[in-house]
Amino acid sequence: MRRHRRAIGSRWRRLTASRQALLPLAHLRMGHTYAQLAAGFGVGTTTAYRYVTEAVELLAALAPGLADAVRTASIKAYVILDGTLPPIDSIAADRPFYSGRHKKHGMKVQVIADPFGRLLWASPALPGAVHDIRAAREHGIVDALAEAGLQCWADKGYRGAGGTVRIPCWGRWETLSAGQKEVNRSHAKIRALVEQAVATLRSWRLLRKFRCATTRITNLVQAVLTLHLTSSE
């Protein structure tokens, strides 16, 4: 933050660089509103909004891209892929954001985790109506994993992905053979660990339900990813 303020030639601010850096942390981790932040830090609501937006944009720019995540994951035995749908405030008319599977409005985020369930990467957000397989293709996840030869475990929402993406045996449980059922049980045990990565995102209270413009959600998710990976290191 200090470096950024020097770069833009900002000689005076209501808050010190360290105090300004606390604003996005309080906003993202605790979900405090701009009015609460303004009252707590002794600044105006508009100033709190501007400071948080500035910091979030800086953090989002530092988030690793898919290529970086795949390069980091290349030493792993495999990765786990899943989609999560943080809900948003919306109305029934906003059809592109409505997920029929989850029966709610939200933004679709793809998550890649390592074999221990640790978060490696979170994608830009797409409207909730976008299916997981389409989202994975739009983000280039399937091609990136295949090019790296990295095995990936995913659920049935990624049927037809191809490449190195592995999904459970398709069909109703009662129609599967004993061998297929055992494969699906083993697959479910491995894939279940991705819930830890999803829980990592949801531990940041603001991501449990977005109450902002959908155009800002990608930056918020990427900012959280940067903060999480930095603290993990």
Residue frames relative to the residue before (quaternion, step in Angstrom):
aa qw qx qy qz dx dy dz
M 1.0000 0.0000 0.0000 0.0000 0.00 0.00 0.00
R 0.6383 0.5170 -0.3335 0.4627 3.59 0.99 -0.82
R 0.6521 0.5195 -0.3137 0.4543 3.56 0.94 -0.90
H 0.6488 0.5147 -0.3153 0.4634 3.57 0.98 -0.83
R 0.6681 0.5008 -0.3111 0.4539 3.58 0.90 -0.84
R 0.6366 0.5002 -0.3342 0.4825 3.57 1.07 -0.66
A 0.6514 0.5470 -0.3122 0.4231 3.57 1.01 -0.87
I 0.7423 0.3816 -0.2268 0.5019 3.59 0.99 -0.77
G 0.4885 -0.7062 0.4076 0.3108 3.56 1.31 0.09
S 0.3571 0.7269 -0.5079 0.2933 3.57 1.09 0.66
R 0.1775 -0.8414 0.5055 0.0707 3.57 -0.25 1.28
W 0.8062 0.1356 -0.0609 0.5727 3.59 1.14 -0.50
R 0.0373 0.7690 -0.6365 0.0463 3.52 -1.01 0.92
R 0.6043 -0.5639 0.4200 0.3748 3.55 -1.22 0.45
L 0.7737 0.2484 -0.1309 0.5680 3.57 1.15 -0.63
T 0.5226 -0.5861 0.5026 0.3617 3.54 -1.23 0.45
A 0.6782 -0.4888 0.3452 0.4266 3.58 -1.25 0.33
S 0.6696 0.5005 -0.3089 0.4536 3.60 0.93 -0.82
R 0.6551 0.4933 -0.3107 0.4805 3.58 1.04 -0.77
Q 0.6334 0.5210 -0.3332 0.4653 3.57 1.04 -0.73
A 0.6399 0.5382 -0.3237 0.4428 3.58 1.05 -0.76
L 0.6186 0.5546 -0.3485 0.4339 3.59 1.16 -0.50
L 0.5513 0.6484 -0.3888 0.3528 3.59 1.12 -0.60
P 0.7163 0.4215 -0.2920 0.4733 3.65 0.69 -0.92
L 0.5978 0.5586 -0.3700 0.4402 3.60 1.10 -0.59
A 0.6702 0.4832 -0.2936 0.4808 3.58 0.93 -0.89
H 0.6520 0.5220 -0.3068 0.4564 3.56 1.04 -0.79
L 0.7355 0.4301 -0.2338 0.4684 3.57 0.83 -1.00
R 0.7285 0.4453 -0.2570 0.4527 3.57 0.79 -1.00
M 0.8031 0.2999 -0.1344 0.4970 3.57 0.85 -0.99
G 0.4124 -0.7324 0.4568 0.2914 3.59 1.22 -0.30
H 0.2821 0.7769 -0.5196 0.2165 3.59 1.17 0.45
T 0.4581 -0.6687 0.5138 0.2810 3.55 -1.07 0.78
Y 0.6551 -0.5049 0.3745 0.4191 3.57 -1.28 0.25
A 0.6125 0.5414 -0.3502 0.4572 3.60 1.08 -0.66
Q 0.6578 0.4951 -0.3089 0.4762 3.60 0.97 -0.82
L 0.6420 0.5161 -0.3202 0.4679 3.58 0.98 -0.83
A 0.6489 0.5280 -0.3165 0.4472 3.57 0.93 -0.92
A 0.6744 0.4896 -0.2937 0.4682 3.57 0.94 -0.87
G 0.6943 0.4956 -0.2768 0.4424 3.56 0.94 -0.87
F 0.7672 0.3515 -0.1835 0.5042 3.58 1.04 -0.77
G 0.4744 -0.7190 0.4136 0.2949 3.57 1.27 0.07
V 0.5649 0.5468 -0.4138 0.4590 3.56 1.01 0.83
G 0.6199 -0.5328 0.4094 0.4053 3.57 -1.28 0.10
T 0.6415 -0.5331 0.3823 0.3977 3.57 -1.21 0.45
T 0.6424 0.5199 -0.3228 0.4614 3.59 0.98 -0.82
T 0.6462 0.5131 -0.3154 0.4686 3.57 1.01 -0.81
A 0.6361 0.5228 -0.3296 0.4620 3.59 0.97 -0.81
Y 0.6412 0.5181 -0.3179 0.4683 3.58 0.97 -0.88
R 0.6789 0.5013 -0.2954 0.4477 3.58 0.88 -0.94
Y 0.6645 0.5049 -0.3046 0.4591 3.58 0.96 -0.86
V 0.6599 0.4983 -0.3110 0.4686 3.58 0.94 -0.87
T 0.6561 0.5164 -0.3135 0.4523 3.60 0.88 -0.91
E 0.6444 0.5307 -0.3119 0.4537 3.56 0.97 -0.87
A 0.6952 0.4739 -0.2720 0.4671 3.58 0.88 -0.96
V 0.6402 0.5287 -0.3254 0.4524 3.58 0.99 -0.84
E 0.6469 0.5137 -0.3190 0.4646 3.60 0.96 -0.80
L 0.6422 0.5148 -0.3206 0.4688 3.59 1.01 -0.78
L 0.6745 0.4916 -0.2893 0.4688 3.58 0.92 -0.91
A 0.6479 0.5305 -0.3204 0.4428 3.59 0.95 -0.89
A 0.6406 0.5359 -0.3205 0.4468 3.58 1.05 -0.77
L 0.6816 0.4856 -0.2788 0.4710 3.60 1.19 -0.49
A 0.4743 0.6868 -0.4365 0.3359 3.60 1.26 -0.18
P 0.5056 -0.6565 0.4608 0.3178 3.61 -0.98 0.76
G 0.4190 -0.6837 0.5372 0.2616 3.54 -1.11 0.69
L 0.7188 -0.4311 0.3096 0.4490 3.56 -1.29 0.11
A 0.6376 0.5349 -0.3329 0.4432 3.60 0.94 -0.85
D 0.6444 0.5134 -0.3178 0.4692 3.59 1.00 -0.80
A 0.6616 0.5135 -0.3046 0.4537 3.56 0.95 -0.89
V 0.6587 0.4974 -0.3082 0.4730 3.58 0.96 -0.86
R 0.6288 0.5278 -0.3341 0.4630 3.58 1.02 -0.76
T 0.6497 0.5012 -0.3091 0.4808 3.59 1.01 -0.80
A 0.7083 0.4730 -0.2520 0.4594 3.57 1.01 -0.88
S 0.4942 0.7036 -0.4158 0.2965 3.60 1.21 -0.36
I 0.6702 0.4739 -0.3082 0.4809 3.60 1.17 -0.44
K 0.5605 0.5954 -0.3889 0.4244 3.58 1.29 -0.06
A 0.5933 -0.5673 0.4295 0.3764 3.56 -1.23 0.44
Y 0.7631 -0.1500 0.1321 0.6146 3.57 1.09 -0.76
V 0.2803 -0.7186 0.5960 0.2232 3.56 -1.33 0.01
I 0.3194 -0.7186 0.5822 0.2065 3.55 -1.31 0.28
L 0.1570 -0.7983 0.5797 0.0448 3.56 -0.88 1.01
D 0.1441 0.7763 -0.6052 0.1016 3.55 -0.99 0.83
G 0.3347 -0.7167 0.5697 0.2230 3.54 -1.29 0.30
T 0.1119 -0.7772 0.6154 0.0690 3.55 -1.10 0.70
L 0.2524 -0.7876 0.5523 0.1048 3.56 -1.12 0.67
P 0.1426 -0.7753 0.6107 0.0753 3.62 -0.02 1.20
P 0.4132 -0.7369 0.4742 0.2479 3.62 -0.72 1.00
I 0.1974 -0.7588 0.6099 0.1156 3.53 -1.27 0.46
D 0.5157 -0.5707 0.5198 0.3717 3.54 -1.32 0.27
S 0.2247 0.7788 -0.5521 0.1957 3.56 -0.56 1.10
I 0.3771 -0.6932 0.5589 0.2548 3.52 -1.36 -0.01
A 0.6995 -0.5013 0.3127 0.4021 3.54 -1.25 0.42
A 0.6193 0.5739 -0.3447 0.4102 3.57 1.14 -0.58
D 0.6242 0.5445 -0.3422 0.4436 3.57 1.21 -0.41
R 0.0997 -0.8715 0.4790 0.0343 3.56 0.66 1.17
P 0.6394 0.5460 -0.3646 0.4002 3.67 0.85 -0.74
F 0.7171 0.4404 -0.2486 0.4795 3.58 1.16 -0.51
Y 0.5811 0.5968 -0.3732 0.4085 3.59 1.25 0.00
S 0.2119 -0.7742 0.5877 0.1012 3.54 -0.79 1.08
G 0.3703 -0.7430 0.5162 0.2106 3.56 -0.60 1.14
R 0.6263 0.5498 -0.3354 0.4393 3.58 1.09 -0.67
H 0.7710 0.3434 -0.1758 0.5066 3.58 0.91 -0.93
K 0.3294 -0.7797 0.4706 0.2490 3.60 1.32 -0.23
K 0.6924 0.3916 -0.3018 0.5256 3.57 0.96 0.88
H 0.5250 -0.6063 0.4901 0.3415 3.55 -1.31 0.29
G 0.2192 0.7816 -0.5609 0.1628 3.56 -1.01 0.78
M 0.4285 -0.6458 0.5559 0.3005 3.51 -1.38 -0.18
K 0.3594 -0.7564 0.5132 0.1878 3.57 -0.83 1.02
V 0.0305 -0.7831 0.6205 -0.0286 3.55 -0.86 1.09
Q 0.2888 -0.7470 0.5760 0.1636 3.57 -0.88 0.97
V 0.1398 -0.8007 0.5816 0.0319 3.55 -0.96 0.95
I 0.1239 -0.7610 0.6327 0.0716 3.56 -1.02 0.87
A 0.0582 -0.8023 0.5939 -0.0119 3.56 -0.83 1.06
D 0.4798 -0.6422 0.5027 0.3234 3.57 -1.21 0.42
P 0.7369 -0.4360 0.2609 0.4459 3.67 -1.21 0.09
F 0.6826 0.4598 -0.2892 0.4889 3.60 1.24 -0.31
G 0.5801 -0.6139 0.3622 0.3941 3.57 1.28 0.13
R 0.4691 0.6754 -0.4508 0.3473 3.58 1.23 0.25
L 0.5081 -0.6766 0.4554 0.2767 3.54 -0.94 0.98
L 0.1387 -0.7976 0.5845 0.0533 3.57 -0.83 1.05
W 0.8084 -0.0628 0.1083 0.5752 3.57 1.01 -0.82
A 0.0834 -0.7512 0.6521 0.0594 3.52 -1.22 0.65
S 0.4265 -0.7444 0.4659 0.2165 3.55 -0.84 1.00
P 0.6156 -0.4524 0.4560 0.4565 3.55 -1.34 0.02
A 0.5071 -0.6746 0.4531 0.2870 3.57 -1.13 0.64
L 0.1374 -0.7596 0.6323 0.0660 3.53 -1.15 0.80
P 0.6554 -0.5019 0.3679 0.4280 3.63 -1.17 0.39
G 0.6145 -0.6268 0.3561 0.3205 3.55 -1.01 0.86
A 0.6109 0.5717 -0.3539 0.4180 3.61 1.15 -0.49
V 0.5502 0.6141 -0.3966 0.4035 3.61 1.24 -0.31
H 0.3969 -0.7249 0.5143 0.2292 3.59 -0.80 1.03
D 0.6630 -0.5400 0.3488 0.3837 3.56 -1.18 0.60
I 0.6723 0.5037 -0.3167 0.4404 3.59 0.85 -0.91
R 0.6485 0.5016 -0.3174 0.4766 3.58 1.01 -0.79
A 0.6387 0.5242 -0.3241 0.4607 3.59 0.99 -0.85
A 0.6530 0.5210 -0.3160 0.4497 3.59 0.94 -0.89
R 0.6690 0.4837 -0.2994 0.4783 3.57 1.02 -0.77
E 0.6496 0.5253 -0.3270 0.4419 3.59 0.94 -0.83
H 0.7013 0.4446 -0.2631 0.4912 3.57 1.04 -0.76
G 0.4637 -0.6973 0.4348 0.3312 3.60 1.25 -0.21
I 0.3193 0.7865 -0.4830 0.2148 3.59 1.23 0.34
V 0.6652 0.5196 -0.3128 0.4356 3.59 0.83 -1.00
D 0.6862 0.4816 -0.2865 0.4639 3.59 0.85 -0.94
A 0.6506 0.5272 -0.3177 0.4449 3.58 0.96 -0.86
L 0.6708 0.4873 -0.2980 0.4730 3.58 0.96 -0.85
A 0.6518 0.5153 -0.3134 0.4599 3.56 1.00 -0.84
E 0.6508 0.5216 -0.3167 0.4517 3.58 0.95 -0.84
A 0.7046 0.4391 -0.2541 0.4961 3.57 1.09 -0.74
G 0.3902 -0.7337 0.4670 0.3022 3.58 1.30 -0.23
L 0.4177 0.7259 -0.4362 0.3292 3.54 1.20 0.60
Q 0.3805 -0.7350 0.5171 0.2184 3.56 -0.64 1.12
C 0.0817 -0.8044 0.5884 -0.0027 3.55 -0.99 0.90
W 0.2191 -0.7610 0.6004 0.1118 3.55 -0.98 0.94
A 0.0696 0.8021 -0.5853 0.0959 3.57 -0.83 0.98
D 0.5383 -0.6222 0.4513 0.3457 3.58 -1.26 0.20
K 0.7533 -0.4193 0.2690 0.4293 3.57 -1.31 -0.02
G 0.5197 0.6463 -0.4100 0.3796 3.57 1.24 -0.22
Y 0.6956 0.4341 -0.2570 0.5115 3.57 1.29 -0.29
R 0.2441 0.7887 -0.5252 0.2061 3.57 1.19 0.51
G 0.7887 0.2784 -0.2343 0.4956 3.55 -0.87 1.01
A 0.4202 0.7230 -0.4640 0.2920 3.59 1.24 0.00
G 0.2252 -0.7941 0.5334 0.1849 3.57 0.95 -0.82
G 0.6360 0.5364 -0.3884 0.3961 3.54 -1.23 -0.44
T 0.7533 -0.3523 0.2840 0.4772 3.56 -0.92 -0.92
V 0.4610 0.6846 -0.4436 0.3494 3.59 1.28 0.21
R 0.1295 -0.7975 0.5882 0.0357 3.56 -0.72 1.10
I 0.0748 -0.7878 0.6111 0.0174 3.56 -0.92 0.97
P 0.6461 -0.5151 0.3712 0.4235 3.63 -1.21 0.25
C 0.6334 -0.4928 0.4204 0.4234 3.55 -1.30 0.27
W 0.4006 -0.7474 0.4882 0.2062 3.55 -0.88 1.01
G 0.5932 0.5738 -0.4368 0.3579 3.57 -1.10 0.70
R 0.6278 -0.5185 0.4145 0.4065 3.53 -1.31 0.28
W 0.6251 -0.5849 0.3636 0.3673 3.54 -1.05 0.78
E 0.6949 0.4938 -0.2903 0.4348 3.59 0.90 -0.91
T 0.6779 0.4819 -0.2977 0.4687 3.60 1.21 -0.37
L 0.5627 0.6103 -0.3898 0.3987 3.59 1.25 -0.21
S 0.5019 -0.6283 0.5013 0.3195 3.53 -1.19 0.59
A 0.6837 -0.4707 0.3516 0.4329 3.57 -1.28 0.25
G 0.6496 0.5216 -0.3117 0.4569 3.57 1.02 -0.82
Q 0.6600 0.5060 -0.3036 0.4649 3.57 0.97 -0.86
K 0.6295 0.5290 -0.3334 0.4612 3.57 1.02 -0.77
E 0.6589 0.4984 -0.3150 0.4672 3.59 0.97 -0.82
V 0.6104 0.5383 -0.3418 0.4699 3.58 1.06 -0.75
N 0.6828 0.4924 -0.2899 0.4553 3.58 0.88 -0.92
R 0.6181 0.5299 -0.3501 0.4633 3.59 1.06 -0.67
S 0.6665 0.4911 -0.2997 0.4741 3.57 0.92 -0.91
H 0.6313 0.5384 -0.3227 0.4555 3.57 1.02 -0.87
A 0.6652 0.5160 -0.3027 0.4467 3.59 0.92 -0.91
K 0.6353 0.5344 -0.3304 0.4491 3.59 1.02 -0.79
I 0.6633 0.4916 -0.2998 0.4781 3.57 0.99 -0.85
R 0.7201 0.4756 -0.2589 0.4338 3.54 0.80 -1.06
A 0.5586 0.6418 -0.3865 0.3558 3.59 1.13 -0.58
L 0.6003 0.5991 -0.3602 0.3886 3.59 1.12 -0.58
V 0.5412 0.6173 -0.4147 0.3926 3.60 1.18 -0.36
E 0.5443 0.6239 -0.4007 0.3924 3.59 1.18 -0.42
Q 0.5815 0.5683 -0.3760 0.4444 3.57 1.18 -0.48
A 0.6459 0.5081 -0.3117 0.4769 3.57 1.04 -0.80
V 0.6409 0.5095 -0.3180 0.4781 3.57 1.01 -0.81
A 0.6466 0.5181 -0.3131 0.4642 3.58 1.02 -0.82
T 0.5784 0.5787 -0.3687 0.4412 3.58 1.14 -0.61
L 0.6622 0.4831 -0.3047 0.4850 3.57 0.96 -0.85
R 0.7111 0.4725 -0.2674 0.4466 3.57 0.86 -0.93
S 0.5303 0.6140 -0.4220 0.4046 3.60 1.22 -0.21
W 0.6066 0.4667 -0.3468 0.5421 3.56 1.32 -0.25
R 0.4249 -0.7847 0.3823 0.2399 3.53 -0.16 1.34
L 0.6122 0.5725 -0.3646 0.4057 3.58 1.02 -0.71
L 0.6820 0.5017 -0.2860 0.4488 3.59 1.11 -0.68
R 0.5185 0.6344 -0.4289 0.3804 3.59 1.23 -0.02
K 0.7680 -0.1100 0.0393 0.6297 3.55 1.23 -0.53
F 0.2891 -0.7782 0.5372 0.1491 3.55 -0.62 1.17
R 0.0507 -0.7733 0.6318 0.0174 3.54 -1.02 0.89
C 0.5504 0.5656 -0.4007 0.4655 3.52 0.84 1.07
A 0.6936 -0.4310 0.3473 0.4609 3.57 -1.30 0.03
T 0.5410 -0.6493 0.4271 0.3213 3.57 -0.94 0.88
T 0.5960 0.5839 -0.3616 0.4161 3.60 1.17 -0.50
R 0.6700 0.4968 -0.2976 0.4645 3.60 1.21 -0.35
I 0.5290 0.6941 -0.3930 0.2897 3.58 1.19 -0.45
T 0.6128 0.5501 -0.3622 0.4366 3.61 0.96 -0.73
N 0.6630 0.5024 -0.3088 0.4612 3.59 0.90 -0.89
L 0.6443 0.5235 -0.3234 0.4541 3.57 1.00 -0.78
V 0.6573 0.4984 -0.3051 0.4759 3.59 0.95 -0.89
Q 0.6808 0.4865 -0.2930 0.4627 3.59 0.89 -0.90
A 0.6121 0.5377 -0.3462 0.4651 3.59 1.08 -0.66
V 0.6457 0.5058 -0.3110 0.4801 3.58 0.98 -0.86
L 0.6257 0.5368 -0.3379 0.4540 3.59 0.98 -0.83
T 0.6509 0.5169 -0.3117 0.4604 3.59 0.91 -0.90
L 0.6796 0.4903 -0.2915 0.4613 3.59 0.85 -0.98
H 0.6564 0.5167 -0.3135 0.4515 3.59 0.95 -0.85
L 0.6979 0.4653 -0.2838 0.4647 3.58 0.80 -0.98
T 0.6307 0.5320 -0.3350 0.4550 3.59 1.04 -0.71
S 0.6810 0.4698 -0.2883 0.4822 3.58 0.93 -0.88
S 0.6276 0.5451 -0.3380 0.4412 3.61 1.07 -0.67
E 0.6584 0.5155 -0.3080 0.4538 3.54 1.07 -0.76
